[in-house]
Amino acid sequence: MTVNALAEALAQRRFFWSLEFIPSVDRILRDDLSKLGGIAAVMRTTPILVTFAVTDRVVSERDPEPVAAASSLLDTTGKQPLVHFSGKGRETADLERVIDRMRANDLSNILVLTGDRVKQEPVTGRVRYLESVPAIHRVRALCPEWIIAGALNPFKYCEEEGMAQYMKLEKKVGAGANLVITQIGFDPVKLREAVQVVSENRAVPLVANVLLLSAARARHMRRNQLAGITITDSLMNLLDAEAERLPDRGSARILRRLALQIVGVELAGYAGVQITGLHAPEKVLALEEAVESAKADCPDQVTWDEAWKEAMTGSDGEIADPAPQGHGWRFGDPHRHRATLAERARFLVLDAVHTAIFDRGPIAACLGALFRPLDGREDTVAGRALHTAERAIKRPLVGCDTCGMCRLHATQYVCPETCPKGLANGPCGGTTLNRCEFGDRECIHSRKYRIAASAGIEYQLREWLIQAVPNEIRHRTSWPAHFAGKGPSIVQLHRGEPGLPGPDAGQARRDERSPVPSNHIPRDA
Ligand code: SF4
């Protein structure tokens, strides 16, 4: 008999722990599933430990699909794991296959992510990413009863990247996420900020991803520039000094910091924690003890703040700062980063051109009459000529890759194809101070945020779900389908209480939605 202890803990508002497992083909990093017998025994005596998270394509793109490992965890422990799905190199059909396999294995908790940059870029072609927002929307439509988690990276220190994260989170919840899990991070100010923002805007339970952070792990993360994880120089210095000078190489203080983080997020109002890097049963028990001791030391925020300060202070008296120096943006700060004159002018001109040519008026009517007959005949000579013309005009103008479903009017005229992951609905978690995870440009969603904020259309970043582009329509003209009223498909998400996971939650959310006609995007929604 399987128990969805995660759903029970959420429904009863009981703080919980989840342990993260990383299935991998890499022998060194492979999680030792043989330890699960021991973990299962710990689970029976540790009711706070309600589930396992099983990651997807974290180590490499060759990692085994997590459904098999999750199913084995379910068999061993009798408790429903949380299966991760990463959109790296995947499309909607892949997601639907995973859903089918999960159903066949009696699994019903999923975390849907876009995923970080693929480890090995192909020599030819471009990797496509299935975006988390339409993916969550699809899962909710197919599985109204499931717990569907979305990810949030609250560790952002510039206005544009931070606001874009929170706006995308609204879309994820509007699309059907009923649980939110943060990126790994060590900044309690940002963790508290996330609770405040989420509880003010969306009453959805938050889970903090925490990590047993040793000097070796921190160095590995910095060396490999793990997407969206901030480990500052001062934090690294503290860990190095402890590893060098303390007889236990700092392990007691590392455990103490993890215990304090867990106590801190519970005090802040988190629903639970997802613990990364801790699998051995004896370590889980040691952590339980350390958390009990930290709880006794820190009955309130004031005592916790003092204990955290002590845990972050080195023997030289230096306090490690988990936030990057000189970047102190906080949610609620006044808007400072408006679009530049050039960004604003570009938006206004392209919007006027779009309206005149594709929306209404005599030119749009003539072009519609001319191009509409080519809908469904994009592979003809005329269709291919139109594709060449569209690419020749739009590529130099906006970086167009002729995705076959132009979304520019829904993306503030910043082409989603200029994001290396092709994301249209908001940023991935990988930005660093507005820079793209790929390191070669500003994140396009930071620019979109500036333009939307300046034009007073931020609601588009919060409420318009832009559907994924099917691969089979790529690299052909989008104009005939546009004039035929077929694309792109935008769903207007309504803001509202998502509710805790339960049998009616999915239905309630679906009823809130009304599809926006594909060729009509409301300008004053
Ligand atoms: S442009 Fe932004 S969303 Fe796209 S890959 Fe870079 S950081 Fe991620």
Residues whose N, C-alpha, C, O or C-beta is under 5 A from the ligand:
A	BS01	SF4	C419 P420 K421 L423 G426 P427 C428 G430 T431 R435 C436 E437 F438 E442 C443 I444 H445
